[in-house]
Amino acid sequence: MEPLPNGNSTVTNATTASATATSLPSLHAGVPSSKLSQLTESLKLEHQFLRVPFEHYKKTIRANHRAVEKEVSAVMSGLSDAGDLSQDDAVQHLNSLVSRLQGLKRKLEDGSRAENLQAQRCRARLDHLESADADNISEWNNTRLKRILVDYMLRMSYYDTATKLAESSSIQDLVDIEIFYEAKKVIDALRNKEVAPALAWCADNKSRLKKAKSKFEFQLRLQEFIELVRSDNNVRAVMYARKYLAPWAATYMKELQKVFATLAFTSNTGCEIYKVLFEPKQWDYLMDQFKQEFCRLYGMTLEPLLNIYLQAGLSALKTPFCYEDDCTKEDPLSQESFRKLAMPLPFSKQHHSKLALEEMATNNNGKITCPRTGLVYNYTEVTKAYIS
Amino acid sequence: MDLNNIKDAFDRVTKKQKVSSSKSQEVVEQMSQEIEQALSGIQSATNSTFPQPDHNLILTELKAKLKEIAPLGQLEGTQKELNLALSKYIKLLEKHFNPDISRSYRNVDFDLHTINQIIASHFYREGMFDIGDCFVNEAHEESVVDRKTHFLEMYQILESMKSRDLGPALKWATTNHEKLRQNGSDIELKLHRLQFMEILQHGRRDEALKYARAYFSPFANQHLPEIQKLMACLLWAGKLESSPYSELLSPTHWAKLAHELAQQFCNLLGESYQSPLSVTIAAGVQGLPTLLKLMNVMNGKKNEWQSMKQLPVPIDIDQEFQFHSIFVCPVSRDQASEENPPMLMSCGHVLCKQSITKLSKNNSTRPFKCPYCPTEVEVGQCRRLYF
């Protein structure tokens, strides 16, 4: 509470006193409320932290359910399809159904074990968010930085570093390494110019990709077509197009026509429009495309968290003073690399005057020395002369 | 942050998930039981001499029974409830959290190589050498490895200090004696003092005296009272705990000195004491909520955001991120600059030069009233302030 100025009327004193008395006892005695609201605001940024493992959990539940439905309906139709059977055939048929159901039982047990594990992970994340309070905030912030770094490593495909960093701080439950390993298979294959794993992934997530109006599968199919044209397999290319490209015709006619034209131009064309279609960078493009689709499906940001926080931080710190020769080393923007990243970002805006002498003051018993005159002042007195 | 309703919603999900999976198990169990029963019916028919129902009849009965059980229908019911809980939880997350924190991200060239170098340096300066090496390998940023060696020495010194070995620290301080002195640091003396107390604490008075003679003399000019105090400690050898100097034995001296050493070490390397990556990310965490709110207000004006040279709103970040003294004119709200510097008026209030020019109607001898107090001020009496 602000110290009351001199000569305050007793009335004001009385109201403040009663206000204090009626306010609920704070759980965080001694922590200013601005700090707490700041903490709450920062926790609200953690959507991805809760969402990603939950999407994974949901996906597992759905897959398990689909498997049960498939097996059960297979058994049901297996039964109803059985017409007049000899006795031996009937026994054999029923036996096969029983063993099928037994297999399903085992699958169910494995499935529910996987579901429970993932539920645990979701809960660990909730607990971790809840554990953040004023007492452990610096440690919690440290962990957050590590989480952000692991996220970066995973998105950039630096899997070894991601794993090592997570293990060294025992934060495996707080990062999404497993999920990204699913992506790794597809990315590695695309790097080797193979589309099969990517197509399998599309099939796995068919309904959700469709809902999001994803173009990714179409792009994969186009690339396969191009590869057939490249290898002069024109007949197969046409057959392939009939089977896999035609269904997309209604939505992407223009692109389809353009790619079909490669049959006429062939892979050694000099025509710029068609030449690019045969370039290896198309595969890089597919990789990027996949990463985006993948992130979107799991409710992740499309940019690495690190980049997002870096941009926000750089903008908040960027002032014209950072670029002066006497900029303190403690300011990240005194470094060339940080200045480079901050270049395309806006400067921060200041509404209030600020004195950056606090550190000097805390290190010197509240005294600061004037660099021009050498005179020593009390920090508190200095701010007094500094009206705004 | 109150997570209770989110936790409740999550509990509902796991409960429904458990119900659903035990339902599946139950249904499958039911089906196998029926089929097995039918199977044993058929098999007993073969072994029995009595006339038994025909196996095809049993099969038809089984079909009817399973139809009655309607396993798919049963599964659907629980699954529906589970789906409801799932989508409810997701909606709740979207409501209570910021579902897209990349909304204020500027789509600019954010150089990968630069970011990687920053990260590699961060690992090394935080003493995570193995992870740093792993990263440098994976990301092919070999040029950063140089930075490792500097920090390797620092962490070795700090590690030794943890086990109360000041050897490496003293060696470093002696080597850098001149530079430390120029920076006005007395850390070398502090290290010697700690070593001296360490010897004395173990009761080896003669050795302590020898140590003092060997190492304190170069500091005698500047730190005489301090050294006198230390010499007086010699008298209390063996019962330092009850001496007026017992404070010197406090283990906090070790922690404090380790902190100071790290600071001085970074200083000599020309590095900041805190990892610039940690600082920037921490500032980002504090600043991002404001930026996201700004995006809400600017709704849709993505182009305007991309080209903005200065943020339209201030971002409140902690004092620890305030590296520069900034003066904002209380009249014009402009940030002071070389062209528009802060001026101290004779009453002690400060405005920017342009505001003073405006108030005085550009007449240097015409007095005007300070906007903050009743004093009459003349432009000629105003002096420029330097921060």
Interface residues (C-beta under 8 A of the other chain):
Chain A: Q38 L39 T40 E41 S42 L43 K44 L45 E46 H47 Q48 L50 R51 F54 K58 I61 N64 H65 V68 E69 V72 S73 V75 M76 L79 S80 A82 D84 L85 Q87 A90 V91 L94 N95 L97 V98 L101 Q102 L104 K105 L108 E109 G111 S112 E115 A119 C122 R123 L126 L129 E130 A132 N141 R144 L145 I148 L149 Y152 M153 M156 Y158 Y159 D160 T161 K164 L165 S168 G299 T301 L302 E303 L305 L306 N307 I308 Y309 L310 Q311 A312 G313 L314 S315 A316 L317 T319 P320 F321 C322 C327 T328 K329 E330 D331 P332 S334 Q335 S337 F338 K340 L341 P344 L345 P346 F347 S348 K349 Q350 H351 H352 S353 K354 L355 A356 L357 E358 R372 A385 Y386 I387 S388
Chain B: M1 L3 I6 K7 F10 V13 T14 Q17 K18 S20 S21 S24 Q25 V27 V28 E29 M31 S32 I35 E36 A38 L39 I42 Q43 A45 T46 H55 N56 L59 L62 K63 L66 P71 L72 L75 Q79 L82 L86 Y89 I90 L93 E94 H96 F97 N98 P99 D100 I101 S102 S104 Y105 R106 V108 D109 F110 D111 L112 T114 I115 Q117 I118 I119 M128 D130 I131 C134 F135 N137 E138 A139 N267 G270 E271 S272 Y273 Q274 P276 L277 S278 V279 T280 I281 A282 A283 G284 V285 Q286 G287 L288 P289 L291 M308 K309 Q310 L311 P312 V313 P314 I315 I317 Q319 F321 Q322 F323 H324 S325 I326 F327 V328 P330 R333 Q335 S337 G348 H349 V350 Y372 Y386 F387
